[in-house]
Amino acid sequence: MNVDARGLVCPQPVILTKNALKDKPAQVDVLVDGVAAIENVTRYATAMKYSVEKVATENGEFILKLRK
């Protein structure tokens, strides 16, 4: 599952992530473009027992790979 949270301000990226994790999938990729979104989504995912890998893209955005 993929979540596109680019251009959104907090708490919207966290809300989208929370909705994506509702059914406890094994993996979700969250596309973000802001430092606050990176920090807040990472914090939430970690609290939900997901590991988080941050991958930079060529255009300054990040993919947060959430894995159970």
C-alpha positions as CSV (number, residue, x, y, z in Angstrom):
1,M,0.0,0.0,0.0
2,N,1.2,3.5,-0.8
3,V,0.3,6.8,0.9
4,D,1.0,10.1,-0.9
5,A,1.3,12.8,1.8
6,R,3.4,15.3,-0.3
7,G,2.4,18.9,0.2
8,L,0.4,18.2,3.3
9,V,1.0,19.8,6.6
10,C,0.8,17.9,9.9
11,P,-1.3,16.3,11.2
12,Q,-2.6,15.2,7.8
13,P,0.3,12.9,6.9
14,V,0.0,11.1,10.2
15,I,-3.8,10.8,9.8
16,L,-3.3,9.3,6.3
17,T,-0.7,6.9,7.8
18,K,-3.0,6.0,10.7
19,N,-5.7,5.1,8.2
20,A,-3.3,3.0,6.1
21,L,-2.2,1.1,9.2
22,K,-5.7,0.5,10.5
23,D,-5.8,-3.1,9.2
24,K,-2.2,-3.8,10.3
25,P,-0.7,-4.5,6.8
26,A,2.8,-5.9,6.7
27,Q,4.2,-2.9,4.8
28,V,3.2,0.6,3.8
29,D,5.2,3.2,1.8
30,V,4.6,6.8,2.7
31,L,5.7,9.6,0.4
32,V,6.5,12.8,2.2
33,D,8.3,16.1,1.4
34,G,8.6,17.9,4.8
35,V,10.8,17.4,7.8
36,A,7.9,17.6,10.2
37,A,6.0,14.9,8.3
38,I,9.1,12.7,8.3
39,E,9.5,13.0,12.1
40,N,5.8,12.7,13.0
41,V,5.1,9.8,10.6
42,T,8.2,8.0,11.9
43,R,7.2,8.6,15.5
44,Y,3.7,7.3,14.9
45,A,4.8,4.2,12.9
46,T,7.4,3.3,15.6
47,A,4.7,3.6,18.3
48,M,2.6,1.1,16.2
49,K,5.6,-1.3,16.2
50,Y,6.7,-0.7,12.6
51,S,10.3,-0.3,11.5
52,V,10.9,2.7,9.4
53,E,13.5,3.1,6.6
54,K,13.8,6.6,5.1
55,V,14.8,6.6,1.4
56,A,15.5,9.9,-0.4
57,T,14.2,10.4,-3.9
58,E,15.9,12.4,-6.6
59,N,13.6,15.4,-6.2
60,G,14.1,16.0,-2.5
61,E,11.2,13.9,-1.3
62,F,11.3,10.9,0.9
63,I,9.8,7.5,1.0
64,L,9.2,6.1,4.4
65,K,9.1,2.4,4.2
66,L,7.1,1.0,7.1
67,R,7.5,-2.7,7.8
68,K,6.0,-4.9,10.4
